[in-house]
Amino acid sequence: MGMEKRFSEMMSESELDQNIREFAEKARKAEQMGMVNEYAVYKRKIDMAKAYLMNPDDFKPGQVYEVGGKDFVIEHMKGTFAWGRLDRSDELSAYPISVLEKKKD
């Protein structure tokens, strides 16, 4: 089958969309078979691919988002990743921009 292309090397939206569909199918099968780790890997790949369909310029330092129900404040951006702190933690975390949810007021 050859080497998988990196998402950053995929220029077309259709290529990314195709990958998202394939990963979603593999994730569904892994979930059905109770393969928790494999399911998590495909979910992560889906999040990564979706991040490349978004514009990183829409995400700015200081903006507050939600990740898994917790507040996430962006400190800086690096490519399609937002770096910041989850619930004012001392630890810096990075998330693909596709998993950041707008804060609900």
WOVEN-V41407 format. One record per pair of residues at least 12 apart in sequence whose ideal C-beta (glycine too) atoms are under 10 Angstrom apart, sorted by sequence separation. I is the first residue (numbers start at 1). J is the second residue. If there is no record, write none. Layout:
# WOVEN-V41407
I/J + I/J
This chain:
# WOVEN-V41407
7/19 + 26/38 + 27/39 + 30/42 + 31/43 + 61/73 + 62/74 + 72/84 + 73/85 + 81/93 + 82/94 + 83/95 + 26/39 + 27/40 + 29/42 + 30/43 + 61/74 + 62/75 + 71/84 + 72/85 + 73/86 + 81/94 + 82/95 + 5/19 + 27/41 + 28/42 + 60/74 + 61/75 + 71/85 + 72/86 + 73/87 + 81/95 + 82/96 + 4/19 + 26/41 + 27/42 + 59/74 + 61/76 + 67/82 + 71/86 + 72/87 + 73/88 + 79/94 + 80/95 + 81/96 + 82/97 + 26/42 + 27/43 + 60/76 + 61/77 + 70/86 + 71/87 + 73/89 + 76/92 + 78/94 + 80/96 + 81/97 + 84/100 + 25/42 + 27/44 + 60/77 + 65/82 + 67/84 + 70/87 + 71/88 + 72/89 + 75/92 + 77/94 + 79/96 + 80/97 + 82/99 + 23/41 + 24/42 + 27/45 + 59/77 + 68/86 + 69/87 + 70/88 + 71/89 + 75/93 + 76/94 + 79/97 + 80/98 + 82/100 + 23/42 + 24/43 + 26/45 + 27/46 + 58/77 + 63/82 + 65/84 + 67/86 + 70/89 + 75/94 + 22/42 + 23/43 + 26/46 + 57/77 + 64/84 + 66/86 + 67/87 + 77/97 + 23/44 + 24/45 + 56/77 + 59/80 + 61/82 + 63/84 + 72/93 + 74/95 + 23/45 + 24/46 + 56/78 + 59/81 + 60/82 + 61/83 + 62/84 + 22/45 + 23/46 + 56/79 + 59/82 + 61/84 + 72/95 + 74/97 + 22/46 + 23/47 + 56/80 + 20/45 + 21/46 + 23/48 + 24/49 + 55/80 + 56/81 + 59/84 + 19/45 + 20/46 + 23/49 + 54/80 + 56/82 + 67/93 + 74/100 + 19/46 + 20/47 + 22/49 + 23/50 + 52/79 + 53/80 + 68/95 + 72/99 + 20/48 + 21/49 + 51/79 + 52/80 + 67/95 + 72/100 + 19/48 + 20/49 + 51/80 + 72/101 + 19/49 + 20/50 + 50/80 + 51/81 + 65/95 + 18/49 + 19/50 + 49/80 + 51/82 + 68/99 + 72/103 + 16/48 + 17/49 + 20/52 + 48/80 + 65/97 + 67/99 + 69/101 + 71/103 + 16/49 + 17/50 + 19/52 + 20/53 + 47/80 + 48/81 + 66/99 + 67/100 + 68/101 + 15/49 + 16/50 + 65/99 + 66/100 + 67/101 + 16/51 + 65/100 + 66/101 + 16/52 + 17/53 + 64/100 + 65/101 + 66/102 + 15/52 + 16/53 + 63/100 + 65/102 + 66/103 + 7/45 + 59/97 + 64/102 + 65/103 + 66/104 + 10/49 + 13/52 + 58/97 + 63/102 + 64/103 + 8/48 + 13/53 + 63/103 + 4/45 + 7/48 + 11/52 + 56/97 + 59/100 + 6/48 + 7/49 + 10/52 + 54/96 + 55/97 + 58/100 + 7/50 + 54/97 + 7/51 + 8/52 + 51/95 + 52/96 + 53/97 + 54/98 + 7/52 + 51/96 + 52/97 + 53/98 + 6/52 + 7/53 + 50/96 + 51/97 + 52/98 + 54/100 + 49/96 + 50/97 + 51/98 + 47/95 + 48/96 + 50/98 + 51/99 + 47/96 + 49/98 + 50/99 + 51/100 + 46/96 + 47/97 + 48/98 + 47/98 + 48/99 + 44/96 + 46/98 + 47/99 + 44/99 + 43/99 + 8/79 + 8/80 + 7/80 + 7/96
